[in-house]
Amino acid sequence: MSTTIDTLEQLQALYGVPHERSLRKELTYLSAPYQALVAASPFVVLGTRGADGLDCSPRGDAPGFVRILDEHTLLLPDRPGNNRIDSLRNIIHDPHVALLFLIPGVGESFRVNGRATISLDPELLALCEAQGKLPRSVLRIHVDTCYFQCSKAAVRSGLWDADRQVERASLPSAGDLLKSVLDAGFDVQAYEQQLQERLKTQLY
């Protein structure tokens, strides 16, 4: 007997019918309460799809860094990074994006599915200015659907519980991780010192 589910009928039989509330909370626009969640979030995960598959990438800044242009449109600035531009390459291939907003201390998360364009519009860049610096580009995201996710995942994981925070020193540092994939002569100490300086001077 197969232990793999590979049809929608099998899936439906296992999970049943979703609760009506879980369907009604999905909107095609940003209601005022949903806008409040976006405005309070300092961190969002951006999901994209490209020719080589899927990608998700973290984005973060002060709460409200994802700007609400109107109830159908979000602006996501692109701050300095490693210039891999995986997400932007994917959007050129396929404009569909998914966003997952997290708010520290809040169990509910907020999900947006939409379509993005990469904009260099001076007015949009100015709206996303931070620390006196303009983003290199801005994603203009048309909201197709949006809804909030209940707090079960955050509660189960203890995501915001202070006593569950992991000591950074208990895991490999960024330098250690790089050395593990580069040559043995990689200077971890020098990299760590340079990284701390970049975090002070090159965030924007």
Secondary structure, 3 states (H helix, E strand, C coil): CCCCCCCHHHHHHHHCCCCHHHHHCCECCCCHHHHHHHHHCCEEEEEEEECCEEEEEEEECCCCCCEEEECCEEEEEECCCCCCCHHHHHHHHCCEEEEEEECCCCCCEEEEEEEEEEECCHHHHHHCCECCECCCEEEEEEEEEEEEECCHHHHHHCCCCHHHCCCHHHCCCHHHHHHHHCCCCCCHHHHHHHHHHHHHHCCC
